[in-house]
Amino acid sequence: MKPVVGVVVSNKMQKSVVVAVDRLFHNKMYNRYVKRTSKFMAHDENDQCHIGDRVRLDPSRPLSKHKNWVVAEILKKAQIYTRGSYGSMSSTDNTAEGSVTAGSSSNTGVPASPSS
C-alpha cells in the first residue's frame, strides 16, 4: 500500500487518531467525479496530532484490531482559536452603545418611566 494524506477527525484515544482520507473517482455511467471518504485509525506515538491537522499515514503491520497505519508526519497544523485571542471588546467599544438617561427612550420602543 502507498502512503495516504488525510485530516485528523478524532484524537480522543491515547496514542491513536482517526484520519479521514478523501479520494475522487470517475463514474463512467454519469460521467462525473465522485468523492468518497475513508476513515483510518492510525498510531500516533507522541500524541502530537490534534483535530484538523493534515497528516501523512504510512502502512505498518497490524498494531491492533483496527490500526494498520502510522502517522509519518504532520504536514499542516490546524489553527487553534482561544476565546481571548480575537473579537474582544475594549472599553471604548462599550461606550459606543450609548448610555440612556432618565426620561429618554431606548431603542427597544418602550418609553421610559416618568420621573417623580
Buried (B, 14 or more C-beta within 10 A) or exposed (E): EEEBBBBBEBBEEEBBBBBEBEEEEEEEEEEEEEEEEEEBBBBBEEEBBEBBBBBBBBBBEEBEEEBBBBBBEBEEEBEEEEEEEEEEEEEEEEEEEEEEEEEEEEEEEEEEEEEE
